[in-house]
Amino acid sequence: MGMLGEGKVDDSVWVVKTHFPERVGHSKFQANKCIVVVRNPLDCMTSLFNMIATGSHSQSLSEEKL
C-alpha cells in the first residue's frame, strides 16, 4: 500500500506488523518476542470494507456512495 517502512524486516526496525498466518509468502523474519493486537471483529469488517472499496488505509467511502 506504499506506507513508509512497509516490508522492512531487518535490524533497523523494532516492531514489525504482520498479518501472519493470513499473508503467507511474505518476508520471513526471526523474533524473540511478540505483541498480539486483537480488534473487535465488527470494527474490522467496516475497516476492511473501506480499504477494499477505496484501495487505501486512510480513506473511507462518503455517505452518498454507500
SULCORWO-V957831 format. One record per backbone hydrogen bond with DSSP energy under -1.0 kcal/mol. CO is the residue of the C=O (numbers start at 1). NH is the residue of the N-H. Records with the same first field share a line. If there is no record, write none. Layout:
CO->NH + NH
This chain:
3->6
5->8
10->13
19->22
23->26
40->44
41->45
42->46
43->47
44->48
45->49
46->50
47->51
48->52
49->53
50->54
51->55
62->65
63->66
